[in-house]
Amino acid sequence: MSGMALAATASAQITITAADMPVVNDTLRSSAANPLTAIDITTTGTNTTWNYSAMVPVSQTVDAYKTAAQVNIAYAATISSSAYGYKVFDTLGAVGGQTLPLSVTQGYTFFSKKPTATPTRFVAEGFGAIVAGFPTPAAYSDEDEWYFFPLAYGNHDSSHFHLNVSILTLGSLVQDGKRITNVDGWGTITTPFFTTPVNCIRVRSEVTEVDTVVFGGNQLPPIPRHYVEYKWLANGQHYPILWITTNITGGQETVSSVRYRDSYHPGLLGVENTTAAVRELKAYPNPAVNGFVQLEIPAAWQAYTTEVFDMQGKLVQSAQNNPKLDIRALASGSYLVRVNAGAEAGYVRITK
């Protein structure tokens, strides 16, 4: 899957505009590949050939883009009547390691194109879910700007975002972060779906985010997230040809998810958009015995990062792809464990 080299055949620099973004009623299918497969994310630049034709699909997802009003008429007034998006989870079981005391289902992220802004842009504008049976929309007070147009090689942009989701009278989930985006390469890309090289650009977005959860008047320790999204974009596709996510821990990037535009493969849609973006994990023994705790990691999480935070939100320990925590060196007390696996995350509170 690695096969990277400067192109020997002619390719053309392209520019991505708002016309290359998804539109309402798009139904875009992607496959996930095993992130443990050797992947080269370091090679980029001018006139580059990216050859990912050896990827093997292990599951599939279909993102169906609907307007906020199509999803739930109550969303249109709070977010925007023109906003549109896709379902990011069916059921949300936990946030910040805290089991929710009520149901949160049918979560959507909504986007908008901003043609009158300078520069024009594509932004995440809002979020909506059914909370305890009631539609609960939230608009970004500071939008998450994914792309500023035109996107061309050498572009560099940065922006902040802020989202506050109120969960009835019980609390809230606040996301506050910064996105730094660079178009760091152009050339051609080949995948199992695009067997003939396609002219593309590569967009690298580094996101630093802090999630804050409040339940019943109690604020949990802030939960930091640091990850990078690599997207290969082409004209007229409305969806990345390839989308790789990495987690950053201690300055090192670890590939956590690989998705690419694909055609239908029978048997790979057994679970489609049903995994919660955030879930509660189990740990045993808890409290720890002899300084060790075992995490139950979902089988689908092929690559993950485990982080342990103290109750002040300080990162005190981290590891890669290891479900067994050795906390003998930590002081007695409670800790929050976060496991990152691409777009998914799990939490559990442990005690030593």
Secondary structure as GFF3:
##gff-version 3
##sequence-region A 1 352
A	DSSP	beta_strand	4	6	.	.	.	ID=ss1
A	DSSP	three_ten_helix	18	20	.	.	.	ID=ss2
A	DSSP	beta_strand	27	33	.	.	.	ID=ss3
A	DSSP	beta_strand	48	51	.	.	.	ID=ss4
A	DSSP	beta_strand	57	64	.	.	.	ID=ss5
A	DSSP	beta_strand	66	67	.	.	.	ID=ss6
A	DSSP	alpha_helix	68	71	.	.	.	ID=ss7
A	DSSP	alpha_helix	73	78	.	.	.	ID=ss8
A	DSSP	beta_strand	84	91	.	.	.	ID=ss9
A	DSSP	beta_strand	94	95	.	.	.	ID=ss10
A	DSSP	beta_strand	98	99	.	.	.	ID=ss11
A	DSSP	beta_strand	104	114	.	.	.	ID=ss12
A	DSSP	beta_strand	121	131	.	.	.	ID=ss13
A	DSSP	beta_strand	134	148	.	.	.	ID=ss14
A	DSSP	beta_strand	156	167	.	.	.	ID=ss15
A	DSSP	beta_strand	171	190	.	.	.	ID=ss16
A	DSSP	beta_strand	198	215	.	.	.	ID=ss17
A	DSSP	beta_strand	218	219	.	.	.	ID=ss18
A	DSSP	beta_strand	223	233	.	.	.	ID=ss19
A	DSSP	beta_strand	242	249	.	.	.	ID=ss20
A	DSSP	beta_strand	252	261	.	.	.	ID=ss21
A	DSSP	beta_strand	278	280	.	.	.	ID=ss22
A	DSSP	beta_strand	282	289	.	.	.	ID=ss23
A	DSSP	beta_strand	292	296	.	.	.	ID=ss24
A	DSSP	beta_strand	305	309	.	.	.	ID=ss25
A	DSSP	beta_strand	315	320	.	.	.	ID=ss26
A	DSSP	beta_strand	324	326	.	.	.	ID=ss27
A	DSSP	beta_strand	334	341	.	.	.	ID=ss28
A	DSSP	beta_strand	344	351	.	.	.	ID=ss29
###
